[in-house]
Amino acid sequence: MHWRLFATLSEAADTDRVPVEDADTVGEALDALVATHPDLEAEILDEDGSLQEHIRLLHDGSDPFRAGEGLSTPVEDGDELALFPPVSGG
């Protein structure tokens, strides 16, 4: 499985795609992402370690907090996880 990072998150990680191995849930995959790219922690996690409210997370194109079990949503090899920072424009 892998993470796709967009906008400022890809800049913070210096890549837009991060492979993840040995994760059984979205939460474990998120922990693995932060472990390999610690600069992302302040960008995506609150002080208590929870996902910041303004960050959008998708698992294979669906919101795991609405369509799944949140961070406990199971993941498998080949899955795509994505993180989006807030977007503004006009």
C-alpha positions in Angstrom: 0.0 0.0 0.0 1.1 3.6 -0.3 0.2 7.1 0.8 -0.4 9.9 -1.7 0.4 13.3 -0.4 -0.9 16.6 -1.8 0.2 20.2 -1.8 2.0 21.3 1.3 2.1 17.8 2.7 4.1 16.5 -0.3 6.4 19.5 0.1 6.9 18.7 3.8 7.7 15.1 3.0 9.7 16.0 -0.2 7.7 13.4 -2.1 4.1 12.8 -3.1 4.1 9.0 -2.7 5.2 7.0 0.3 5.1 3.2 0.4 4.0 1.5 3.6 4.6 -2.1 4.7 3.3 -4.0 7.7 0.2 -2.0 8.5 -3.2 -3.6 9.2 -5.2 -0.5 9.7 -5.4 3.1 8.5 -4.1 4.2 11.9 -1.1 1.9 11.7 -0.4 3.2 8.2 -0.6 6.8 9.4 1.9 5.9 12.3 4.2 4.4 9.7 4.0 7.5 7.5 4.9 9.8 10.4 7.7 7.5 11.5 9.3 7.7 8.1 8.5 11.4 7.6 8.5 13.1 11.0 8.2 16.6 9.5 4.6 15.6 8.7 3.6 15.1 12.3 3.0 18.8 13.0 1.2 19.2 9.7 -1.3 16.4 10.2 -1.6 15.5 13.9 -2.9 17.4 16.9 -1.0 17.5 20.1 -2.9 14.5 21.3 -1.9 12.5 18.3 -5.3 12.6 16.5 -5.7 13.7 12.9 -6.2 17.4 12.6 -9.8 18.3 11.8 -8.9 20.2 8.6 -6.9 17.3 7.1 -8.8 15.1 4.6 -7.9 11.4 4.6 -9.1 9.0 2.0 -8.8 5.2 1.7 -9.1 4.0 -1.9 -11.1 7.1 -2.6 -13.5 6.9 0.3 -13.6 8.7 3.7 -12.9 6.0 6.3 -14.5 8.1 9.0 -17.8 8.0 7.1 -17.6 4.8 5.1 -15.4 2.7 7.4 -14.2 2.4 10.9 -12.1 5.5 11.0 -8.4 4.8 11.9 -9.4 1.2 12.7 -10.4 0.6 9.0 -8.5 -2.4 7.7 -6.0 -2.0 4.9 -4.4 -4.4 2.5 -1.5 -4.5 0.0 -2.3 -2.5 -3.0 -4.5 0.0 -1.1 -4.1 3.7 -1.7 -4.3 6.2 1.2 -4.3 9.9 0.6 -3.9 13.0 2.7 -5.1 16.5 1.6 -4.4 19.7 3.4 -7.0 22.5 3.5 -7.4 24.1 0.1 -8.4 27.7 -0.4 -8.9 29.7 -3.5 -11.2 31.9 -5.4 
